[in-house]
């Protein structure tokens, strides 16, 4: 993996099991340190009042924050092109112990030589245990793909059963 980050959340977390599908552009934007800091904390230090509320309003508009609490469980980014929608091998996951796990793209390292192997194994165990998913594969990359595919498939089935009207 290119990167796995584990960040402590200081905000309240709502008990919703909400999966958000989000454009790759917005996903990358919320990974910016300034946006990420406001997502996980109500700390306003280092921001002008207007800039803090500008970012907070953006996060609310994406459905990430509601009543000053984190209001999602998983974010899966989508690449939107002229050829269609593509699910990426990235995600943001809020665990039950007030941590956000951010998984970003594949690495050029082979799993056996990857400097993030321990963090990757931890994240795989954490997400698969909390979501009751059995990852399949011989290495971490295959297990990540398995987890992401299972998350997307199970949630797409829910979306298809209960379509959303977009106006």
One Martini backbone bead per residue (centre of mass of N, CA, C, O) as a GRO file, in nm:
protein
  167
    1UNK     BB    1   0.100   0.034   0.017
    2UNK     BB    2   0.125   0.371   0.020
    3UNK     BB    3  -0.090   0.415   0.270
    4UNK     BB    4  -0.115   0.418   0.632
    5UNK     BB    5  -0.348   0.566   0.854
    6UNK     BB    6  -0.366   0.657   1.205
    7UNK     BB    7  -0.634   0.839   1.367
    8UNK     BB    8  -0.737   1.026   1.617
    9UNK     BB    9  -1.051   1.081   1.762
   10UNK     BB   10  -1.228   1.375   1.913
   11UNK     BB   11  -1.493   1.316   1.817
   12UNK     BB   12  -1.793   1.230   1.784
   13UNK     BB   13  -1.969   0.918   1.720
   14UNK     BB   14  -2.191   0.792   1.534
   15UNK     BB   15  -2.386   0.482   1.503
   16UNK     BB   16  -2.352   0.475   1.208
   17UNK     BB   17  -2.368   0.256   0.916
   18UNK     BB   18  -2.198   0.446   0.688
   19UNK     BB   19  -2.174   0.460   0.341
   20UNK     BB   20  -1.951   0.640   0.125
   21UNK     BB   21  -1.965   0.771  -0.189
   22UNK     BB   22  -1.677   0.920  -0.354
   23UNK     BB   23  -1.497   1.126  -0.501
   24UNK     BB   24  -1.166   1.148  -0.554
   25UNK     BB   25  -1.142   1.453  -0.511
   26UNK     BB   26  -1.277   1.464  -0.229
   27UNK     BB   27  -1.101   1.257  -0.090
   28UNK     BB   28  -0.833   1.411  -0.128
   29UNK     BB   29  -0.924   1.669   0.017
   30UNK     BB   30  -0.976   1.533   0.308
   31UNK     BB   31  -0.657   1.451   0.325
   32UNK     BB   32  -0.596   1.710   0.398
   33UNK     BB   33  -0.476   1.829   0.686
   34UNK     BB   34  -0.690   2.050   0.739
   35UNK     BB   35  -0.941   1.870   0.698
   36UNK     BB   36  -0.866   1.633   0.886
   37UNK     BB   37  -0.849   1.793   1.151
   38UNK     BB   38  -1.153   1.879   1.146
   39UNK     BB   39  -1.278   1.599   1.131
   40UNK     BB   40  -1.137   1.489   1.420
   41UNK     BB   41  -1.168   1.798   1.525
   42UNK     BB   42  -1.254   2.107   1.718
   43UNK     BB   43  -0.993   2.244   1.664
   44UNK     BB   44  -0.913   2.600   1.587
   45UNK     BB   45  -0.628   2.607   1.581
   46UNK     BB   46  -0.480   2.775   1.295
   47UNK     BB   47  -0.757   2.923   1.235
   48UNK     BB   48  -0.974   3.092   1.099
   49UNK     BB   49  -1.300   3.123   1.137
   50UNK     BB   50  -1.381   3.113   0.835
   51UNK     BB   51  -1.207   2.865   0.751
   52UNK     BB   52  -1.319   2.660   0.943
   53UNK     BB   53  -1.622   2.687   0.841
   54UNK     BB   54  -1.567   2.617   0.550
   55UNK     BB   55  -1.470   2.328   0.603
   56UNK     BB   56  -1.707   2.228   0.774
   57UNK     BB   57  -1.923   2.273   0.554
   58UNK     BB   58  -1.800   2.075   0.354
   59UNK     BB   59  -1.818   1.821   0.535
   60UNK     BB   60  -2.126   1.840   0.565
   61UNK     BB   61  -2.199   1.827   0.256
   62UNK     BB   62  -2.079   1.518   0.248
   63UNK     BB   63  -2.172   1.368   0.531
   64UNK     BB   64  -1.946   1.362   0.777
   65UNK     BB   65  -2.108   1.586   0.943
   66UNK     BB   66  -2.317   1.582   1.247
   67UNK     BB   67  -2.353   1.757   1.512
   68UNK     BB   68  -2.032   1.747   1.557
   69UNK     BB   69  -2.023   1.457   1.417
   70UNK     BB   70  -1.944   1.161   1.305
   71UNK     BB   71  -2.131   1.030   0.990
   72UNK     BB   72  -1.944   0.761   0.947
   73UNK     BB   73  -1.765   0.455   0.845
   74UNK     BB   74  -1.735   0.463   0.520
   75UNK     BB   75  -1.504   0.539   0.250
   76UNK     BB   76  -1.549   0.530  -0.110
   77UNK     BB   77  -1.381   0.587  -0.388
   78UNK     BB   78  -1.444   0.745  -0.709
   79UNK     BB   79  -1.393   0.712  -1.051
   80UNK     BB   80  -1.480   0.961  -1.288
   81UNK     BB   81  -1.565   0.889  -1.623
   82UNK     BB   82  -1.654   0.839  -1.949
   83UNK     BB   83  -1.653   0.511  -1.892
   84UNK     BB   84  -1.714   0.555  -1.573
   85UNK     BB   85  -1.717   0.373  -1.274
   86UNK     BB   86  -1.451   0.346  -1.020
   87UNK     BB   87  -1.316   0.149  -0.791
   88UNK     BB   88  -1.095   0.192  -0.538
   89UNK     BB   89  -0.799   0.100  -0.335
   90UNK     BB   90  -0.965   0.279  -0.114
   91UNK     BB   91  -1.002   0.410   0.232
   92UNK     BB   92  -1.227   0.505   0.500
   93UNK     BB   93  -1.217   0.419   0.858
   94UNK     BB   94  -1.431   0.382   1.139
   95UNK     BB   95  -1.377   0.284   1.443
   96UNK     BB   96  -1.463   0.174   1.781
   97UNK     BB   97  -1.176   0.343   1.889
   98UNK     BB   98  -1.135   0.633   1.774
   99UNK     BB   99  -1.049   0.565   1.462
  100UNK     BB  100  -0.874   0.635   1.163
  101UNK     BB  101  -0.853   0.462   0.856
  102UNK     BB  102  -0.611   0.501   0.592
  103UNK     BB  103  -0.627   0.389   0.253
  104UNK     BB  104  -0.367   0.410  -0.004
  105UNK     BB  105  -0.291   0.263  -0.246
  106UNK     BB  106  -0.060   0.111  -0.409
  107UNK     BB  107   0.248  -0.033  -0.409
  108UNK     BB  108   0.586  -0.106  -0.511
  109UNK     BB  109   0.583  -0.308  -0.300
  110UNK     BB  110   0.628  -0.593  -0.167
  111UNK     BB  111   0.488  -0.729   0.101
  112UNK     BB  112   0.758  -0.852   0.226
  113UNK     BB  113   0.902  -0.534   0.195
  114UNK     BB  114   0.711  -0.363   0.343
  115UNK     BB  115   0.707  -0.094   0.578
  116UNK     BB  116   0.368  -0.147   0.630
  117UNK     BB  117   0.293  -0.435   0.727
  118UNK     BB  118   0.187  -0.403   1.019
  119UNK     BB  119  -0.035  -0.193   0.957
  120UNK     BB  120  -0.183  -0.364   0.750
  121UNK     BB  121  -0.253  -0.604   0.930
  122UNK     BB  122  -0.412  -0.443   1.135
  123UNK     BB  123  -0.628  -0.328   0.941
  124UNK     BB  124  -0.737  -0.594   0.841
  125UNK     BB  125  -0.829  -0.702   1.115
  126UNK     BB  126  -1.009  -0.469   1.205
  127UNK     BB  127  -1.209  -0.457   0.967
  128UNK     BB  128  -1.288  -0.758   0.946
  129UNK     BB  129  -1.397  -0.785   1.236
  130UNK     BB  130  -1.607  -0.542   1.242
  131UNK     BB  131  -1.747  -0.655   0.953
  132UNK     BB  132  -1.743  -0.959   0.910
  133UNK     BB  133  -1.481  -1.035   0.731
  134UNK     BB  134  -1.323  -1.252   0.488
  135UNK     BB  135  -1.019  -1.253   0.385
  136UNK     BB  136  -0.875  -1.303   0.065
  137UNK     BB  137  -0.546  -1.433   0.044
  138UNK     BB  138  -0.181  -1.431   0.046
  139UNK     BB  139  -0.181  -1.117   0.069
  140UNK     BB  140  -0.246  -0.792   0.140
  141UNK     BB  141  -0.350  -0.704  -0.137
  142UNK     BB  142  -0.560  -0.931  -0.170
  143UNK     BB  143  -0.711  -0.867   0.094
  144UNK     BB  144  -0.795  -0.578   0.024
  145UNK     BB  145  -0.955  -0.646  -0.227
  146UNK     BB  146  -1.154  -0.829  -0.079
  147UNK     BB  147  -1.268  -0.622   0.116
  148UNK     BB  148  -1.363  -0.412  -0.089
  149UNK     BB  149  -1.549  -0.599  -0.249
  150UNK     BB  150  -1.737  -0.671  -0.010
  151UNK     BB  151  -1.829  -0.387   0.057
  152UNK     BB  152  -1.942  -0.309  -0.218
  153UNK     BB  153  -2.137  -0.544  -0.266
  154UNK     BB  154  -2.314  -0.517  -0.009
  155UNK     BB  155  -2.392  -0.212  -0.068
  156UNK     BB  156  -2.507  -0.237  -0.354
  157UNK     BB  157  -2.742  -0.415  -0.278
  158UNK     BB  158  -2.882  -0.198  -0.105
  159UNK     BB  159  -2.911   0.016  -0.328
  160UNK     BB  160  -3.076  -0.155  -0.527
  161UNK     BB  161  -3.315  -0.211  -0.327
  162UNK     BB  162  -3.270   0.117  -0.243
  163UNK     BB  163  -3.321   0.356  -0.425
  164UNK     BB  164  -3.196   0.671  -0.531
  165UNK     BB  165  -3.312   0.987  -0.577
  166UNK     BB  166  -3.192   1.201  -0.832
  167UNK     BB  167  -3.231   1.570  -0.887
   0.00000   0.00000   0.00000
